[in-house]
Amino acid sequence: MISDAQRTIVKSTVPLLESGGEALTTHFYQMLLRDYPQVLPLFNKAHQGSGEQPRALAAGILMYARHIDRLDQLGGLVSTIVNKHVALQILPEHYPMVGDCLLRAIREVLGADIATDQVIEAWGEAYQQLADILIGVEAKIYDDKATAAGGWRGSRNFVVARKVQESDEITSFYLEPEDGKPLLAFQPGQYIGLRVFVDGVEMRRQYSLSAAANARQYRISVKREIGGLVSNHLHHQVNENSVIELFPPSGEFTLTASDKPLVLISGGVGITPMVAMLEEALRGSRPVHFIHAARHGGTHAFRRKIDELAQRHPQLKRFFCYEQQREQDQPPHAVGQINREQLRRWMPESTDVDAYFVGPKPFMKAIKRYLGEIGVPPAQSRFEFFGPASSLD
């Protein structure tokens, strides 16, 4: 149990984390992946190489250290971490590995003069406190998903019933349980964990569920990334009748019930959770404004589907923006990049809306700023990161 004196020591390290947190977490990841190769499937090398994962961890550690005496001030940090962990099936036995490398990284990066035995002991207790919280919450979620109708624990085999190309880059996979048993329901906006073996090497990834729950199958729509080991494996090696392993749906970026007008804004492959949200929303009568940005018509997935939905549902208004329009493209509503004035024209008259947005980080930064400037209340402006979470400010 962490003492008050140890909480004070941890908080005193905040200035050091602010200036050197990313160096510490980069060193931490290098040690973890070297000394505990069994955790390699849980990490995406692209996020390591880009620095996104170390930056996200540094931000999380910093927030935890700042609020260690008021854990209720952590906001959604714990929920975000837990949902990512559940989708990848992080288990209690993984936590001691992480703790060992974190404490060694603190010692080696800060040096023995700063990271004294007293500091290391305080951080050891602090880490154990956080680990106990996460393990407890995750255990309940695992139990709830295992006992829910259609639920399961760990991995479950699914058959690729259909494989459909949605754009030059995005392909959908319709997945049905191999055992033919009932299927766990999910909330629009959630994602699924997936385990595949690429050249004999286990890898795990998370993909948004791109169609509303229907009790028969799940659908994921995967963008083929340049150099992406799993995305290219799925596009080129996984075909209809292939079997892949899935973990139960997870995620907190979900469509909440409301009578307010709904605004769904996406860029690129960010359209995938928005389609599931749109299908669910159209089961009711609330107004929906669907706004999507793509590089050009060839990379625009689901355009025909959205157009067909707009024909059948008068409460749906859709707007498409292409960075560049090719001669063969069906004309979008605008060309270039979405700006504030354009977004305002495409929004409902009232700014008392529920807005959801997903896309590349620069796109999300701009949309978050525009929504604030337009007057959408911050609490009604929600977003999700496909990779490690970071700040949009």
N, C-alpha and C positions, 0 to 999 in steps of 0.2 A: 504494500500500500504506500502510495507516494505521500510524503509529508509536506507540511506547509513550507518548510525550509527548502525542500527539493523543488517545489513549484517555483519558488523565488529564484533558485539557481537556473531553472529552465528558462524562465522569462528573461533572465539577464543575458541569455545567449541570443535573444532576438536581433540585436544590432549586428552580431556576427553572421547570423543567417541572412539578414537583409543584404549584406555585402558579399557573402561567399556561399550562399546556400546552393546555388546551381553547381559550383565546383564540387561541393560536398556530395550532392546527390549523383553527379556524374561519376565520381569515384565510387560511390556506393553501388551503382548499377554494374560497374565494371567488376567489382569484387563479387557481387551476388551471382552474376551470370558465369563467372569463372569458377567460383568455389561451390556453387550449387546448380549444376547443369540441369537438374530435374525441374527447375522452374523456367527453363528456356521456352517451352511451349506457351507460357503465359504472357510473353512479351513480343511486341511487334518491333523487329529490328529497324524498320523505317523510322519509327518514333524515337528510337534511341539515337540513330544517326543524325536526325534533324535537331535533336536537343529538346523536342517537345516533352518527352517523358521526364527527363531530369527537371525541366522547368516546372512542370505540373507538380512533381513531388516536392520541390523546394517551396512552392507556394503553399501546398498543403501543410508541410511541416511548420512553416512560418505562422500560418493561421492557428495551428494547434498550440504552438508555443505561446503565442500572444494571449490565447484564451484558456490556458490550462487551468486557471482558477475559476473560470466561468464557462464550462463546456456547453452550456445552453446557447452561448453566443456563436457557436460554430455554424449555425444556420444549416444549409443543405449539404455541408461538406461530408458529414457522415453518411447521409443517404446516398449521395453520388458515389462515394467509394464503395459502399455496400452493394449497390446495384451492379457496378462494374465487376466486383468480385464474384457476385453470384452468377453472372453471365459467363464468367470464365471458370467457375468452380474452384475458387480459392478456398482452401481447407485449413483447419487449425494447425496442421503440421507445417504449413508454409511460414507461419508467423515467426517461429524461432530463427529460421534462416534469415529472414529480413532483419530481425532485431540484432543478430550477431553482426551482420555486415554494416548496419547503420551505426552501431556503437564503434566499430573499428574505423569506419570512415570518419566519424567525428574526431576520434583520437588522431588519426593520421593526417587529416586535412588541417585541423586547427592547431595541432601540435600539443605535446605533453604539458607545456607551460600554461596553456589555456584550458585544454581538455584534461583537467586533473582527474584523479580517481573520484573525487567528490562530484565533479561535473558528469563523468561517465555514469556513476551510480544513479544520479538524479535522472539523467536521460534514460537509463535502463528502466527505472520505475515508471517514468512518463510513457515510454513506449509500451510497457506491459499494460498500463492503464488503457491506452488506446486500443491495443490488441484485444484485450478482454471485452471492451465495448463492441468492437467489430465482430469478433467471434460469436458473441451472444446474439447480436442482431441477425447475423448471417445464418446461424443455426436455426433460428425461428423461421426465417424465410425458406430455408431448405426444407424444413418440416412441413410448412404450410403448402409449398408447391408439391411435395410428395403425396400429401393426403387430399389435395383438392381433386375435384372431378377431372379426370383426364390427365392428372399430373404425374410426375415421376421424379426420381432422385438420380443425380449423375447424368450420364449420357443415355440417349435413346436413338435407335436406328430409324432413319427416315429414308424413303425411296423418292427419287426425283421422278415425279409423275409427268411433269412437262418442263421443257426448257425453251424460253421464248426470248428472242432478241428484241429489246425495247428501243435501242438506239445504236449508234456506231460503237458505243463504249459500255452500255449497260445491258445486262442479260438477267431475266427473271428465272428463278427456280421455284417450281411448285412442289412442295414437300409433303408427303403423306406418311404417317407412322407405319413402319413395316409390320408391326404386330396387329394392325387393324383395330386397335383399341381406341377408346375416346381420346379426344385431344384437348389439352388444357387451353382455356380461354385466355386472352390477353387484352391489354388496353391499347388503343391506337397510339402510336408513338413509341412503343416499346421495341426492344431488339432481342435477338436470339443469339446465344453462344453456339459456335460451330467448331467441331474438331475434325481435322483432316490430316492425312499423312502425305507430305510432298517429298518424293524421293526417299521414302522411309522415315522421314523426320516429322514428328508430331508438331502441329501448329494449331493454335486456337485464335479465333477472330470473333468479332461481334458484327452483326448486320441487322439493320432495321427491318422490321416486318412491314412489307409494302402493300398489304391488303388487309382490310378489316377482318376480324375474326369471323370464321364461318363454320367452326366445329368439324371441318373435314380435312383441312390442309393449311399449312403456312406458306407464305410466299416471301422470299427475299429477292432483292434486285441489286445485283453486284456490278460496280464499275470496275472495268479492267484497268488497273493502275500500271503505269510503266514501271517495270521492275518489281511489281507486287507479286510475291511468291504465291500467296493463297488465291488472290483474285484471278491470276492467270491460270492457276491449276483448275479453279472452278470453271472458267470459260473454256479451257481447251481439253481438260481431262475428265470432267464430270459431265455425264450425259444422262438422258432419260434412262431410267431403271438403275442408275447408280445408287449406291447406298452411302449416306453420310451420317455422322453422329451430331445430334443437337442436344444442347442443355436447355432447360426451361426458360421461357421468356422472362425478361427483366427490364428495368428502366423506370425512371420517375418522370420523364418528359412525356406526359400523357394528356390527352384531351379531357378537360374537365367539363362537367355539365354546366350549361349556362344558357341564358336567353340572349346574351349580348351578341352583336354581330361578330363573326369569326373571320379573322384575317390570317391566311396561311401564306408564308413567304419563303421561297426556297431558291437556292442557287445550285446548279449542277446536280450531282447525285443526292443533294439534300432533299430532292423531291420525294425520295422513297418513303419516309415516315409521313409526309404530308398527304400522300395518296390514301394511306390507311385512315388518317384523320378525316380527310374529305369524305370518304365513303361512309364513315360512321356519322359525320355531321349531317349528311344528306338524308339520313333516315328520319330526321326531324325537319323542322321548318325554319330554323334560324338562318339569317342571311349569311352567305359565305363569299368572301373575296379571295380568290386564289391567284397568287402572283408568283411567277417563276422566271428566273433568268438563266439563260444557257449561252454557250459560246456561239452556237449557230444551230440550224435546224437538224443537222446530223447528230448532234449530241443531246437533243431534246427528247427525253423519254416521256412516254405516256401522253403525248399531245392529243392523239386521236381519242384516247379514253376520256381525257378532261373535256374535250369538245363535245363528245357524246353525252357526258353527264350534264353539261350546260344546256344541251338541247332538251333534256328530260326534266331538269330541275330549274325552274325560273328564279329561285333564290340564289343561284350560283352565278357569280360574275368572275370571269377569268381574264388575266392579262399576262402576256408573254413578252419578254424583252431579250433580244439576241445581241450579243456583243458585236457580231458582224452578221450580215444577212447575205447568204449565198444566192446565186441566181436560181438554183433549184429549190430553195426553201419556200415553204408556205409562209406568207408574210406574218411577222410578229406584230404586236401592238406598238412596239418601239424598238429602236436600234441604238446600241451603245450600252452604257451602264446605267442602272437605276439610280436616279438622284432624288433628292428630297421632294422637289416639286412634283415630279412624276409619281412618286409613291403617294403623295397626298391626293392627287387626282384619282388614283386607283383605290383609295381607301373609302370606307363609308363616310357619310357626312359627319357623323358624330365620332369623336375619338374615344368614346367609352366602348372600347372593343376588347376582345381577347385576341392578342396577336401572338403567333408562333413563327419562329424563323430558324432555318438551318441552311448551312452552306459552307463554302470555304471561309476561313477566318477573316480575311479582309472584307469579304462580302458581309459577314455577320457584324463586324465592327461598324460598317457604314449603316446597315439597317438599324442596329440598336441606337445609333446616334440620331438617325432620321426620325425614328418612332418617338424618341424623347423630345426632339425639337417640334414635331407635329403636335404633341400633347397627349400621347398615349400614356396612361399611368404606368410607372415602372413595374408595379406588381402584376400588371396585365400584359406584360411583354416577356415572353418566355422563349428560351432557346436551348439547343442541345449541341454538344461537341461530339463529332464522330470519333475523334482521337482523344488524347489526354485533355482534360479540362484546363482552361487557362482564362486569363482575364480579357474582356473585350473593352476595358477602359483605357 
